[in-house]
Amino acid sequence: MIPFSKPGKSGSYDEMGAEAARLALRDAGIPYDVVETAFVGYVYGDSTSGQTALYQLGQTGIPIINVNNNCATGSSALFLARSAVESGDLDVALALGFEQMKPGALGLMFEDRKPSTYRFAETTSEIQGWQMDVPSAAQLFGGAGLDHQNRYGTKPETFAKVSVKARKHASVNPNAVFRDAVTVEEVLNSKSMFGPLTRLQCCPPTCGAAAAIVVSRRFAEKNGLRDAVPILAQAMTTDTPSTFESRSMMRVVGYDMTKAAASQVYEAAAIGPDQIDVVELHDCFTANELISYEALGLCPEGGAEQFIQDDLNTYGGQVVVNPSGGLLSKGHPLGATGLAQCAELVWQLRGSADARQVDGARFALQHNLGLGGACVVTLYSAPA
């Protein structure tokens, strides 16, 4: 991945994408003409933007497939690359994601048609009403935080502590946007957004790119790729009727998708959540990190507050969550996020994460969520 940056401070999307792809190829030690298919993810961009980026590496005639799954776009590209290689049809696939964003909260790109997330807005309005002056994503995820508070009495300070952890982790990540420490008091005193959320509990619009090379075991062995990190299991889920019928804001924002994907992965790999050493999860808002602990099985339902208060989510605890700083501090360039999570976990499992290194990391879990909706959960292990 390339270092993430604030809008207006980055190169163009194609330059960022090309550079991330070059870095991934260099890491793998293979030339671009070995790649047999590329899956390129982005949310805001013209059709065939993937070709615009990858043509800078060469015009090899391979299939280049453009992917858009909202905030789960990067991991969706990874899912497709892994599926293609696992099928046996090819040995080398490239997954690339990038985003060139504008400042401010996300808004509608097309005002002449129904938005793809209209059912989520309608359901949210039925549950808690709708405020026209509050960003829609803050209302959805802030509503999920309120839902958790109403069920379990979760304190505002608990949500704020997630942001404090994110900044602390990001302070030693040169790829992160926000690396300055914050206190619980500073987080709580920042501008109120919705429910328990304040401004410092919301991820920033970000520009950036990340990429991964996915190869078959046969290719890795033939070419001596001893640092290759195995994908033990991966699952993608979409919404079920419970999203819209349960009258739960936690479910509106993907709790059930996350739980289902995680369950499939644990079953396929025969590895439980208690064996996970490091996690990169989708902390677009502190509320989503908190509810995802429970959906991923890292703690019992209703146990997220104690999990956070006991510092079980950081170094010296049960599992290190978002050592990169996560979306809250590393940044969230929508199409790149899932692949940046992948990059961080690969570095952790190789033991090359420098000051962020989780000692003895053997199993790593990735969680990437997009409203609309899609959720991808991926389980990796250290190189053999």
N, C-alpha and C positions, 0 to 999 in steps of 0.2 A: 504494500500500500504506500501511497504518497502521504506526506503530512497533510492533515485536513486544515482548512482555513475558513475564515469568515467570507461571506459573499462580497465580491468585489476585490478580493485579495488573491484570487486563484488564477491559474491559466484557464483557457477555454476547455470545455468538456472533452473535446477530442484530444487535446494535448495531455490532459490529465489521464484519460483512459489509455492512451498509447504508452505513457510513461509507466503506469501501473502494470500493464501487460509486459513491457520490457523487463521490469524488475522481477516479475514472476518467472519469466523465461530464464533470466539470468540465474535466479535461485535454483531452478530445476536443472540448469546446465544444458538446455536444449535450444535449438534455433526455432524460429517461428514456422519454418516450412515443415516441421515435424507435426505441428498441430493439425488435426484432421477435421475438427468442428469447433466453432466458438459460439458461446451463448453470452449475450451482452445485455446487461440490465441497466435501465434508467427509467425514471418516472416522468420527468419534464424534458421533452425533447422531440424532435421530428423523427419520423420513421427512417430507418436505416442509419441512425446515428452510430450504431455499432460499426458499420462499415466505414464511416467517416473516421472513426478512431483507429480501427485496425488496419486500414489501408496505409497508414503511416509506417506499419511494420512490413508491408509487402502486399501484393495482390496475388495470393496463391490459389484463388479459385475455390476455397473451401466454403462449406455452408456457414453463414454467419446469421444466427437467429437472435432477433431482438426480443427482450423480455420486459414486461411491466406487471408487477404484482404489488403495487403500492410499496409500503415500507419493507415488505418481505422480498423485494425484487432481487437483491444481491444473492440471497440464499436460494431463491427460486432458480437463478442461473446455475448455481452450484448443484442444486438438485437435478437439473436437466443434464449437466455435464457428468455427474456421477451415474445417472441412469443410463446415459449413452455408453459410457465405458463399461459399466457392469453388464450391459446387454451382450457384450462381446463383439459388437459391430465395429468398434474402433478401440484404439489403445491410448490416444492422447486427445484430451479436450481442454479448451480454455474457458474458464468462467471469469467474466469481467463485469465490473459495475462502476458507474460514475454518476455524478450529479453536479450540475452547475446551478446553484440556487440563488434566489433573490432574498434580500433582507425581509424580516417580518414573518408573521404567522402565515401558514399555508392558506391559500384561498382557491376559489374555483378558477379553472383555466378556461372553461367553456360555459358561458352564461345563457346559451340558447338551447340548452338541453338538460335533462335530468342528470344529476351527479350520480356516479356509481355507488356512492355510499348513502343514498337518500333513505334507504330503509333503516339504517343505523341512526340517522338524524330523527326520523319519524318515531322510532321506538324510544329514543332518548327523550324526545319531547313528551311522549305519553307518560314516561316514568317520572321525569323531574322538571318538565317545562323546557323552554328554549330562550336563551338570552341573545339577542341579535348583536350586542356589543362585546361579546366574549368569543374568542376564537373557538371554532367548533371542536378541534381536537382536545383543547383544555376542558371543554364541557364534558366530553365523553370520558376521558381518563380521570378528570376530577370527580366526575360522577361515580366512577369505579372506586375511587378513594373514599367517597362518602358512603358507598355501599358497604365497604369493609368496616368503616367506622361504626355504621349503624348495626352491623352484625356483631362486631367484636370489641367495640369501644376503643379502637386504635387512636392514639394520641397524635396531635399535629407534630409534636417533636419527633415522633418516630419516622414520619415521612421525611422530615427535614434532615434527619441523620443520614438518610440514603444519599442526599446531595453532598453532605460533608465527606462521606466515604469516597464518592466519585471523584471529587476534587483532589482528595489525598492521593488516590491511586494515579490520577492523571498527572500529578506533579512531577512524576519521573518518566512520563511518556512523551518523547519528543514529537510524536505524531498527533498529539491532542491539541485542541484549540484552547481550552480553559484549564490552566494549570495553577492558578492562584488558590490558596486555601480559603475556605469560608467556615464560619461557625454556625451552629444551630440557630443562634439568635439572628445572625445576618440573613440566613435563609428564611426564617419566619417573618422577618421584618421587610423582606422585599415585597414588591407589589403583589397583592392578592389577585389570583386568576379565577379559580373556581374551586369550591369545596376546600379541601386541605391544601390545594396547590398554590404555591407562590411562584413568582417569576423564576427564581433560582432552582425551582424543581421541574422546569420545562427544558427540554433539549433545544439547542439553537439551530436555526437553518445553517447549513454548512456546505462547502464545496469540497470535493475530493474524489478519489478513485482507489479501487483495490482489485486484485485479481488472484486467481488460483489456477494452477495446472493440475488436472486430474488425470492420472494414468492407471493403466491396468497393472496388476501385480506382475504379470509376465514382462511388461515393458520395464518396470522398475528393476526387476531382477536382472534382465538382460543388459540394462544400461548402468547398473551399479548405483542406483539411486538409494543409498543407504539412509538418507535423512527423510525419506518419504513417510508421511504420517498416515496411518490407515484410518479410513472411515469405517467404523464398526457397524453403524446402523444410521439410518436417516429416514425421516417421515415428513410428509407434507399433508396438512389437513386444511379443510375449509369449514365454513359454518354449518351447523346443524340447526334444526328448529329451536333449540334451547336459546340460541342467541337472541331471538326475537320474542319468544314466548315465555321466558322465565321471569320477566320483570326484574331482572338483575343487571345492573350496569356493569358488574364484573364480567358477566357473560356477554354483554353487548360488545365489550372491547377484546374478547377473545380468550377468556379463561378456559372455556371448554375445548376450544381448538388446541390450546397449549397443553392441557391435561391429556387429551387424546393422542397428540403427537408424541409427547414424552412417554406415555404408556407403551405405545407401539415400539419406540426405540429401545426402552429398557427390556421389553420382552424379546425383541429380535436379538439383542446383544447379550442377553442373560446377565446383565449388569444392573444393579440397583442404584438409586440416587445417593445412597450412603457411601458409594464407592467413588463418587465424582470428586476430583480434587480442585478443579477450576471451571468456572462457568463464564461465558459471555452471553448475557441475556438482554432483551429488548427493553431498556429503561428509557423510553422516550419521555416518560414522566415518572417521578418517584413512585406514584401510585401503581404504575404497571410493574415496576421492579418488585414492589412489596407483594402484590397479588401473584406474581409469577413464581415467587419462592414456593408458594403453596401449590400452584398448578403443576410445577415441575417436580413436586414431591421432595423438595429440599427440607421442608418442615411440614408439620401437620396442618390441616385446614384450621385457620384461626390462630396459628402459631407464629405468624410472620413478625408480629410486634416483638415477642420475646426473642426470636431469632436475631432481629436487628439490635435490640437492647443489649443482648449478650455478646455482640460482636462476633457472631458465628459466621458472618458473611464476608470476612476480611482475613488478612494474614494473621495466623495464630488461632483462627477459628476452625469451624467445621469444613468450610469450603470458601475459596476466594472467588468472589463474584465481581465481574468486570474489572480485572486488574488494569485494563487499558484506560479506565476512566468512564467507559461506557458511552452511550449516546449523550448523556447529560454533560459530560466534560470533554470526551474525545471529539464529539460532534456527530451529526446525523445527516450526511449526504445520502438521500434516500436509496438510490440505486447501488451505492457502494457499501452501505452499512453491513449487510450480511457477509460480504467477502472480507471486510475489515475485521469482523469478529473471527472469521476463519483464520486470517493471518495471525491475529494475536494468539489464538489457541495453538496453531502450528508452532509458533515461536516458543510458547510455554512448554509444549511437549518435547521439543528439541532441546530444551534447557538453554535457549538463547534469548530470553526476554530481558536480560540485563537487570536493572534495578527492580523490575516488576516481577522477576522470576518467582514462581511458586515452587518451593522446595519439593523435589520428588514427584512432580506432577506426572501422573500416569494416564488418567482418564479425564477427558475434557468434554463439556457439554455446551452446545451452541443453541440459542433460541432467538429466532427472528420472526417478527409478527407484522402483518399488514392488515389494516381494516379494509373490509370489502368482500371477502377477507381471505387471508392465507396465513398459515403458520408453518415454519420449517424448524424442526429440531434435529440436530446432528450430533452424533457421539463419535469422538475420536480417541485413539490411544497413542501412546508414545511409540516411536519407531522400534521395531524389534531388535 
